[in-house]
């Protein structure tokens, strides 16, 4: 379910998975590529729920067309600016909309080789941005990176936890760690590239006693190095591989079976 920084909204609707690619053949560049979600709320849309009266309703198909066509008029750079552009223009055109939330998740590509016109999917992590606006102005702006998949071959421990009749996990002083991570932060400027480097460096360099300690280290480094960040939100999954065999100093692993550990942390100034 979706949530709104403005608080409780009794109804909302919109369009999700709107895919946009903006290509500039003259410069051999994919200028913009994203998966966009637009959500609207307002009293004008309430009759659709209660009586089936669609008089004030903007069809979600029209919303899809608006997003894709207006993307051609976006002259800025970055997901943050893009979301602000789309949300602001929609509010200006449709006065029956009390509030709007637009989010965009990057569909990442990178050049196959320097100077080449060839591109290939990159990642797995993907930058994201989100904005909520109403008739009074901007309610929330948020940025983030989703989908980190990070492997550390050693230097991670997990020991000393509560032991009772339900405990089967052994203490581990040095384990390979496979972690998935999503981050969001509040900041008026674009820092996605810098955050990406912080995450990778701290995960590789920091020897930890738990995944909780890893994400705390990452979050504190982001706050230390970017004074304009007011809040960092993180959620990690423990996806550490299952060992299936050992021979001659070589270990074989496979992907872990569910369930997975889920760990969340929010840090504020």
N, C-alpha and C positions, 0 to 999 in steps of 0.2 A: 504494500500500500504506500501511497505517496503522502508526504507531510508538507506543511507550509509553515515558514518562519513566522507568518502573521498570526498563526494560531488556528483554532478550530474553524473549518469551513464545512457547512452542512452538505454542500454538493460541489463537485467539480467534474470536468470532463475535458477531453482533448485528444491529441493524436500522438502516438508513440512509434518508434522505429521508422522515423522519416529519414531516409538516407539522402545525403547531399554530397556530390563531388563537383567541385569547381575546377575546371581544367583550363590552363592557358597554353594552348599549343605553340603560340609564338615564342614563348620562353621555355618550352619543354618542362613545365612545372605543374604539379597538382597543388594549386594554391590553397585549397581548403577541402577537407573531407571529414564528415561527422555523421553521427547518428543522433537525431534531434527528437526531443519530447517537448510538447507544448500542452500546458494545462490551464484552463480558464475557470474562474468562479465568479458568481454574481447573482443577485436576486432575479435578474431578467431571465435566467435559465431555469428557475424553479418550476414554472408551469409545465415544462417538458416532463418533469418527474411526476407531478401531481395530476395533470389533466391531459397530457400528451399534446399540449399546445406548443408548437415550435416557432411561434411568431418571431421571437427574439433570438432564436438559436442560430449560431454559425455552424454549418455542417463541418464535421471533422475532415471531410475530403477537401473542403475549401481551405481549412487550416494547413493541410498538407501542401496544397498548391501554393499558398501564400509563402510558406517556409522555403520551398524549393525555388520559386521565382524571385523572391526578394533576396535570396542568397547572392544573386547576380549583382545586386546593388550594394552589397557590403564591400566597402573599400578599406576596411581596417585590417588588423592583424591579430589573430589569437581568438580562442574560444570565448574569453570573457567579453571582449568587445562585440563579438558576434551575437551572443545571447542578449546583450543589452540592446543592440540594434534591432533584432527581431522583436523583442518584447515591446520596446518603445514604439515602434512603428505600428504594431498590431493594436496597442491601446489607442493610438491616435486615430486609427481607421474605424474601430468598433467601439463606440461609446457605451454600449450596453455591458461591456466587460468591466467588472469592478476590479479584478486583479488577475494577474497572469504569472505563471512560472514557466521559464524556458530553460531546458538543460541540454547540453551537447556533449557527447562523448566522442573523442577522436577516433577515426579509423586510420591507423598509422601506416604510412608507406615510407620507404627510403630508396635512394638511388642504388641500382645494382652496381654501378661504377661511376667514378668521377667523370663528368662530362657526358654521360650517357643519358638517353631519353628513357631508358628502362627503369622501371620501379618494381619493388617487391614488397609484400606486407612485412611490417616490422612489429616490434612489441616483445613480449605480450602486453606490457603495460600500456595504458591509454590515458592521455590527459582528459580532463573533464572540466566543465564550468556550469554554473547554475545561477539564475537570477530570478527573484520574485519582485514584481512591481505592482503597485496599485495606483489609485488616483492621487494619492499624496506623495508618491515618489518611490524610491527603491526601498524595499523591505529587507532584502538579503542578497548578498553576493557571496558565492563560494566557488572555490577551485579545488582541484584534486588530481590524483592519479590512481586509477583502478588497475588491478590485475598484475601486480608484481608477483613473480615466481622466483624465489631466491633459494639457492642451495649453498650450504656451507659444509665442507667435508669433515670438519672437526672444530674443536674449540667451543662447543656448546654442551652445557651440562643441565641435568634436571635431577635433583636429589633433595632429600630432607623433607619431603612433603608428608602429610598425614598418612599414617599407616594404621589400618584396622582390618576387620574381616572382609571388607570389599576391595582391598588393595591387592592387585596382581602385578603392577608395573614395578620393575626393579629400579634402584637408583642407578643413574647413568652419569658418569663423570666426564665422558667425552664421546659425543654422538654426532653423526651427520645430521644436519638440520635442513629440512625442506619446508619453507614457509611461504604462504601466499599473503599478500598485504594490499589493502585499499586505504588510501589517505584522502582526507579533505581538509582544507584550511580556509580561513578568512583573511584576505589581504587585498588591498586596493591595487596592487601591481601584479604583473605576471611573473611568477617565480618557478614555473613547472620544471624547467630544465635544471635549475639549481637544486630543487627538492629531489629530483631524480638522482642526482649525483650524491647528495647527502645520504639517501636511503642505501644506495649501493655501497658507498664507502663505509658507513657505520656497520652495516650487516657483515661486511667482509672483515673489518678490523676489530670489532668488539667481541671479546670473549664473554659469554653470558652464562648465567645460572638458570635462565628461563626465557621463554619467548616474551613474557611480560617485560623483562628487563631490556630485551632488544628493542621493543617498540618504544619504551620509555626513553632509551638512549637516542633513538631517531627523532622523537618528538622534541626533546630538549635541545638537540642540535639545531633543529629548524627554528625554534624560538630564539636561540642565541644568535643565530646568523642573520635573521630577518626580523628586524625590530618592528616592522609594520604588520607582522602576523599577530593576530589577536587570539586565535584559537586553532588548535590542530586536533583532528579527530582521526583515529586509526582503528582498523579492525583486521586482525590477523587470523589465519587458519594454520593449525599445525598439520602439515601434510608430509611429515617425515616418513621416509620409505620403510617398508618392512624388510628385515633381513631374511633371506631364504637359504643362504648357504655360505660356507667358508672353506677355502682350500689354499694352502701354501701362501698364506698372507693376503690372499685375494678374497673379497667379500662380494656376494651377489645380493641385490635388492630388487624389490618390485614395488609398484605403486601401492600406497596404503589402502586398506579397505575402510569404508566408513564404519562408524561415525568419526567426525573430525572435531578436534578442539577449536573453539572459537574464543578469541581474546580481544577485548575492546579497551580503548584508552582515549580520554579527552584531556588535553592540557590547555590551560588558559593563562594569560598574563595576570 
